[in-house]
């Protein structure tokens, strides 16, 4: 099944959805637990190994690119 996360890219991309990111008042906030942060990074590492030529883009405002850029691809 083709996802609906990125217009014009859905047929050849992988979308990862993080549910949350709002505080109790509905304002943007990083509500991830340490386990969620760790597991997201592990998932991205695994995908980068499976797809070494893939580009990781648009992780969203709550996600730092720094740990993603340091992922070993091989």
C-alpha positions in Angstrom: 0.0 0.0 0.0 1.3 3.4 -0.9 1.4 5.9 2.0 0.2 9.5 1.9 3.0 11.3 3.7 4.7 13.2 1.0 3.0 14.4 -2.2 4.7 13.1 -5.4 7.1 10.9 -3.3 4.8 8.3 -1.8 5.5 5.5 -4.3 9.2 5.5 -3.5 9.6 6.7 0.1 9.1 5.5 3.6 7.1 7.7 6.0 7.5 7.5 9.7 4.8 9.0 11.9 5.3 10.2 15.4 2.0 10.7 17.3 2.1 13.5 19.8 4.1 16.7 19.9 1.4 18.8 21.6 1.3 19.9 25.2 -1.8 19.8 27.4 -3.0 23.1 25.9 -2.5 22.0 22.3 0.7 23.9 21.8 3.7 22.4 19.9 6.0 20.7 22.4 8.5 17.8 22.3 6.5 15.3 24.3 8.6 12.3 23.3 9.9 10.0 26.0 13.6 9.0 26.0 12.5 5.5 24.8 10.7 7.1 21.9 13.7 9.2 20.9 16.0 6.2 21.2 13.7 3.9 19.2 13.3 6.5 16.5 17.0 6.7 16.1 17.4 2.9 16.0 14.7 2.7 13.4 16.4 5.3 11.2 19.8 3.5 11.7 18.2 0.3 10.5 16.6 1.9 7.5 19.8 3.6 6.6 21.6 0.2 6.6 18.8 -1.3 4.5 18.8 1.7 2.1 22.3 3.2 2.1 21.6 5.6 -0.8 18.4 6.9 0.8 18.1 10.5 1.9 16.7 11.3 5.3 14.7 14.5 5.1 12.2 16.6 7.0 12.3 14.9 10.4 10.1 17.8 11.7 10.7 20.6 14.2 11.1 18.2 17.2 13.8 16.1 15.6 17.5 17.2 15.6 19.4 16.4 12.4 22.7 16.0 14.4 22.2 12.3 15.5 20.7 11.5 12.1 23.7 12.8 10.2 26.0 10.6 12.4 24.3 7.4 11.4 26.8 4.9 9.9 25.5 3.7 6.5 27.7 0.6 6.1 
